[in-house]
């Protein structure tokens, strides 16, 4: 969604090496999104575009673990890259660029990819008389028709944005950053700061990360009393948001901005990162070994089950995010031809992967393979097909300009 920043006039370091590891980390997280969606038909109890009788508890756990940290880490990386782009282009240039790069693909995808997927679901599973795609699009997807008395949902109308919610939320957060940036500059002009002696640079350590985890878990739990996981609401009647995880996404996006300004990523002690990585991996292993039914804990409400899962999920989120940032900083610092192509195409992979995944899931519905085997084949084929399709689509000049 953004290219990795190298320098900023306001940053502590005037020149910074190209951060290949952030490119590689972003690619890894987006490929995990592909794998996560491949698992949706075979494990989690959530609504999905394909209904399959096969299931495996390990895939439900895999989805719960991935959902705990994957998107938050993507928001962190995006937030880290925002300040440099805004400083370099100026507020209006940055806003125009984000509206073009994020807004146009979001609108095009929401008007094409998602309605087609929802129409297939309507035709295959809802049991209503067949209708044309055009009629479905106007009457059911956009809601211009009358809601059937026996409507099976999950919402009316069928209008939703699917996986494109991330792009929409990222656009909103980026524009809100511009507002906060303008207000901060205005405040400095109105009340200039007094000169203070320069202090040693501070980098978050264990105590700061523990405090961040506890506060974030408390805020998330308070929200989940009203909004359980996987409940989506329209903000301002158009912005698709999951309140149960919104606090994590906003906090990580803001943390990415601060991390860029204060050069935290290059100064984060290795031992701190690896301790938190070990904690995240230990919790992950415990969930898989015990076969914990995470759906029981994710129901929300003012319950101990919800509070415990919120804390576990937040520990996973912070631990794996901090740990993976450290790990990739240490071992994934370069590019080869393949990784460079995937880095350049990562945004495109995210946009186009969902119809590929769903088509493959439909193709394997009647194969008789066990759930884990079907998931393995679908996820592997979806990853390869999404990468190839994304790389090839970027050879089209118009698509390359947008993607």
C-alpha positions in Angstrom: 0.0 0.0 0.0 3.0 2.3 0.6 6.6 2.0 -0.4 9.1 1.7 2.4 10.3 5.1 3.6 14.0 6.0 3.6 14.3 9.4 5.1 12.2 12.2 6.7 13.1 15.7 7.5 11.5 15.3 10.9 12.9 11.9 11.7 15.8 11.4 14.2 17.9 9.9 11.3 18.1 12.1 8.2 19.0 9.0 6.1 17.9 5.5 6.7 18.7 2.3 4.8 15.9 0.9 2.7 14.0 -1.3 5.0 13.6 -4.5 2.9 12.5 -6.4 6.0 9.3 -4.4 6.2 8.6 -5.3 2.6 9.2 -8.9 3.4 7.1 -8.8 6.6 4.2 -7.2 4.8 4.3 -9.9 2.1 4.3 -12.6 4.7 1.3 -11.1 6.5 -0.7 -10.8 3.2 0.1 -14.4 2.3 -1.2 -15.3 5.7 -4.4 -13.5 4.9 -4.7 -15.8 1.8 -4.1 -18.8 4.0 -6.6 -17.5 6.6 -9.3 -17.2 4.0 -8.5 -20.6 2.6 -9.1 -22.0 6.1 -12.5 -20.2 6.5 -14.4 -23.0 4.7 -13.0 -25.8 6.8 -12.7 -24.7 10.4 -14.0 -21.4 11.9 -17.8 -21.2 12.6 -17.9 -17.7 11.0 -20.1 -17.0 8.0 -18.3 -17.7 4.7 -18.9 -17.6 1.0 -18.6 -21.4 0.6 -20.4 -23.9 2.8 -18.5 -27.1 3.4 -19.4 -29.9 5.8 -15.8 -30.8 6.4 -14.1 -29.1 9.4 -11.0 -29.4 11.6 -10.5 -27.8 15.0 -6.9 -27.0 14.2 -8.0 -24.7 11.4 -10.3 -22.9 13.8 -7.4 -22.3 16.1 -5.2 -21.3 13.2 -7.8 -18.6 12.2 -8.1 -17.4 15.8 -4.3 -17.0 16.2 -3.9 -15.3 12.8 -6.9 -13.0 13.5 -5.3 -11.9 16.8 -2.2 -10.3 15.2 -2.1 -10.3 11.4 -4.1 -7.3 10.5 -2.8 -5.3 13.5 0.7 -5.8 12.3 -0.3 -4.7 8.8 -1.7 -1.5 10.3 1.5 -1.0 12.2 3.6 -1.3 9.0 1.2 1.0 7.2 1.4 3.6 10.0 5.2 3.4 10.0 5.2 4.4 6.3 2.6 7.2 6.5 4.7 10.1 8.0 7.4 10.0 5.4 4.9 10.0 2.5 3.0 12.9 4.1 6.2 14.9 4.7 7.5 14.3 1.2 4.3 15.0 -0.7 2.6 17.5 1.6 -0.9 17.2 3.0 -2.8 17.7 -0.3 -0.4 15.6 -2.4 -0.6 12.8 0.2 -4.4 12.9 0.4 -4.7 12.8 -3.4 -2.3 9.9 -3.6 -4.1 7.9 -0.9 -7.5 8.6 -2.5 -6.2 7.4 -5.8 -4.2 4.4 -4.5 -6.6 3.2 -1.9 -10.0 4.9 -2.7 -10.3 3.9 -6.4 -9.3 0.2 -6.0 -11.7 0.0 -3.0 -14.6 1.4 -4.9 -13.9 -0.7 -8.0 -13.4 -3.9 -5.9 -16.5 -3.2 -3.9 -18.6 -2.7 -7.0 -17.3 -5.8 -8.8 -15.5 -8.5 -6.8 -17.8 -8.5 -3.7 -21.2 -8.5 -5.6 -20.1 -11.4 -7.7 -19.1 -13.5 -4.7 -22.3 -12.6 -2.9 -24.4 -13.4 -5.9 -22.8 -16.9 -6.1 -23.6 -17.4 -2.4 -27.2 -16.2 -3.0 -27.7 -18.6 -5.9 -26.0 -21.6 -4.2 -27.2 -21.5 -0.6 -30.1 -19.2 0.0 -32.8 -21.3 -1.7 -34.6 -18.4 -3.4 -35.9 -18.5 -7.0 -33.1 -17.8 -9.5 -32.7 -14.2 -10.5 -30.3 -12.5 -12.9 -27.1 -10.9 -11.6 -28.4 -7.4 -12.6 -31.6 -7.8 -10.6 -29.6 -9.3 -7.6 -27.2 -6.3 -7.8 -29.9 -3.7 -7.6 -32.6 -5.4 -5.5 -30.6 -7.5 -3.0 -27.0 -6.3 -2.9 -27.9 -2.6 -3.0 -31.2 -3.1 -1.3 -33.5 -1.3 -3.7 -35.9 -4.2 -3.6 -38.1 -5.2 -0.7 -36.6 -7.4 2.0 -38.0 -10.9 1.8 -40.0 -12.0 4.8 -37.9 -15.1 5.1 -34.6 -13.4 4.5 -31.7 -15.6 5.7 -29.1 -12.8 6.1 -26.6 -12.4 7.6 -27.6 -8.7 6.9 -30.0 -6.8 4.7 -29.1 -5.7 2.1 -26.3 -7.9 1.1 -24.1 -4.8 0.6 -20.7 -5.4 2.3 -17.1 -4.9 1.4 -15.5 -8.2 2.3 -11.8 -8.2 2.6 -11.7 -4.6 1.2 -12.6 -3.3 4.7 -8.8 -3.1 5.4 -8.2 -0.7 2.5 -11.2 1.4 3.5 -10.1 1.6 7.2 -6.5 2.3 6.2 -7.7 5.2 4.0 -9.7 6.7 6.8 -6.8 6.4 9.3 -4.4 8.0 6.8 -6.7 10.9 6.3 -7.3 11.3 10.1 -3.5 11.3 10.5 -3.4 14.4 8.2 -6.0 16.1 10.5 -3.9 15.3 13.6 -0.7 16.4 11.9 -2.3 19.8 11.0 -3.7 20.3 14.5 -0.3 19.5 16.0 1.5 22.0 13.8 -1.2 24.6 14.6 -0.7 24.0 18.3 3.1 24.4 18.0 2.6 27.8 16.3 0.1 29.0 18.9 2.1 27.8 21.8 5.7 27.3 20.9 7.5 24.8 23.0 10.2 26.0 25.3 13.7 24.8 24.6 14.5 21.8 26.7 17.8 19.9 27.1 18.1 17.0 24.8 17.2 13.7 26.5 18.6 10.3 25.6 16.4 8.5 23.1 13.8 6.2 24.7 12.8 2.9 23.3 9.9 0.7 24.7 11.1 -2.1 26.9 9.3 -4.9 28.7 7.5 -2.6 31.2 6.2 -0.3 28.5 5.0 -3.3 26.3 3.3 -4.9 29.3 1.5 -1.6 30.1 0.5 -1.2 26.4 -0.8 -4.8 26.4 -2.9 -4.4 29.6 -4.4 -1.1 28.6 -5.2 -2.3 25.1 -6.8 -5.5 26.5 -8.9 -3.4 28.9 -10.1 -1.1 26.2 -10.9 -4.0 23.8 -12.8 -5.9 26.5 -14.9 -2.8 27.3 -15.8 -2.6 23.7 -16.6 -6.3 23.4 -19.1 -6.1 26.2 -21.3 -4.5 23.5 -19.8 -5.8 20.3 -18.5 -9.4 20.2 -15.9 -10.6 17.7 -17.0 -10.8 14.1 -19.8 -8.3 14.5 -19.5 -5.6 11.9 -21.1 -2.3 12.0 -21.4 0.6 9.5 -19.7 3.8 10.8 -21.2 6.9 9.2 -23.4 4.5 7.2 -20.5 3.5 4.9 -17.3 2.6 6.8 -17.2 -1.1 7.6 -15.7 -1.7 11.0 -15.3 -4.5 13.5 -15.5 -2.7 16.8 -14.1 -5.7 18.8 -10.7 -5.3 17.1 -10.9 -1.6 16.1 -8.9 -0.5 19.3 -6.1 -2.8 18.3 -6.0 -1.5 14.7 -6.0 2.1 15.7 -3.4 1.6 18.5 -1.0 -0.3 16.1 -1.5 2.3 13.3 -0.6 5.1 15.8 2.3 3.1 17.2 3.7 2.7 13.7 3.6 6.5 13.3 5.4 7.1 16.6 7.9 4.3 15.9 8.9 6.0 12.6 9.3 9.4 14.2 11.4 8.0 17.1 13.2 5.4 15.1 12.0 2.6 17.4 12.4 -0.3 15.0 16.1 0.1 14.5 16.7 0.6 18.3 14.4 -2.0 19.7 16.7 -4.4 21.7 16.9 -7.8 20.2 16.4 -9.5 23.5 13.2 -7.6 24.1 11.8 -8.6 20.7 12.7 -12.3 21.1 11.3 -12.5 24.6 7.9 -11.3 23.3 8.2 -13.6 20.3 8.7 -16.5 22.6 5.7 -15.4 24.7 3.5 -15.2 21.6 4.7 -18.6 20.3 4.2 -20.2 23.7 0.5 -19.0 23.8 0.0 -20.2 20.2 1.5 -23.6 21.0 -0.7 -23.9 24.1 -3.9 -23.2 22.1 -3.0 -25.8 19.5 -1.9 -28.5 22.0 -4.9 -28.1 24.2 -7.3 -27.8 21.3 -9.0 -24.8 22.9 -12.4 -24.0 21.4 -11.8 -20.3 20.9 -15.3 -19.7 19.6 -16.6 -20.2 23.2 -14.4 -17.4 24.5 -15.1 -15.0 21.6 -18.8 -14.5 22.3 -18.3 -11.1 24.0 -20.3 -9.7 26.8 -19.3 -9.0 30.4 -18.0 -12.5 31.1 -14.8 -14.0 32.4 -14.5 -16.0 29.2 -14.5 -12.9 27.1 -12.1 -11.1 29.4 -9.7 -14.0 29.4 -9.7 -14.4 25.6 -9.3 -10.7 25.1 -6.2 -10.7 27.2 -4.9 -13.9 25.5 -5.5 -12.3 22.1 -3.8 -9.1 23.0 -0.8 -10.9 24.3 -0.7 -12.8 21.1 -1.0 -9.6 19.1 1.7 -7.7 20.9 4.0 -10.6 21.4 3.9 -11.9 17.8 4.0 -8.4 16.3 7.0 -7.2 18.3 8.7 -10.6 17.8 8.2 -10.8 14.1 9.4 -7.2 13.6 12.6 -8.1 15.4 13.0 -11.5 13.6 12.5 -10.0 10.1 14.8 -7.1 11.0 17.5 -9.7 11.8 17.0 -12.3 9.1 14.9 -10.9 6.2 16.9 -7.8 5.3 17.4 -8.4 1.6 15.5 -9.1 -1.6 15.9 -11.6 -4.4 14.0 -11.4 -7.7 11.0 -13.3 -6.4 10.7 -11.4 -3.1 11.0 -8.1 -4.9 8.2 -9.0 -7.3 6.0 -10.1 -4.4 6.8 -6.9 -2.5 5.9 -4.8 -5.5 2.7 -6.8 -6.0 1.6 -7.3 -2.3 -1.2 -4.7 -2.5 -2.5 -6.4 -5.7 -2.3 -9.8 -4.1 -4.5 -8.6 -1.2 -7.1 -7.2 -3.5 -7.5 -10.1 -6.0 -6.9 -13.1 -3.8 -10.4 -13.6 -2.4 -12.2 -14.7 -5.7 -9.3 -17.1 -6.3 -9.7 -18.6 -2.9 -13.4 -19.0 -3.1 -13.3 -20.5 -6.7 -10.8 -23.1 -5.5 -12.9 -23.9 -2.4 -15.9 -24.5 -4.7 -13.8 -26.7 -6.9 -12.8 -28.9 -4.0 -16.3 -29.2 -2.3 -17.0 -32.7 -3.7 -13.5 -34.1 -3.8 -13.9 -36.2 -0.7 -10.5 -34.9 0.7 -10.3 -34.5 4.5 -10.6 -30.9 5.8 -6.9 -30.5 6.5 -5.9 -31.9 3.1 -8.5 -29.7 1.2 -7.2 -26.7 3.1 -3.6 -27.5 2.3 -4.3 -27.9 -1.4 -6.5 -24.8 -1.6 -4.2 -22.6 0.3 -1.1 -23.7 -1.7 -2.8 -23.2 -5.0 -4.4 -19.9 -3.9 -1.0 -18.5 -2.8 0.6 -19.4 -6.1 -2.3 -18.2 -8.2 -2.6 -14.9 -6.4 1.1 -14.1 -6.7 1.1 -15.0 -10.4 -2.1 -13.1 -11.2 -0.9 -10.0 -9.2 2.5 -9.9 -10.9 0.9 -10.3 -14.4 -1.7 -7.7 -13.7 0.9 -5.1 -12.9 2.2 -5.4 -16.4 -0.9 -3.6 -17.6 -0.1 0.1 -17.5 -3.4 1.3 -16.1 -3.5 -1.4 -13.4 0.2 -0.7 -12.6 -0.5 3.0 -12.0 -3.3 2.1 -9.5 -1.8 -1.0 -7.9 
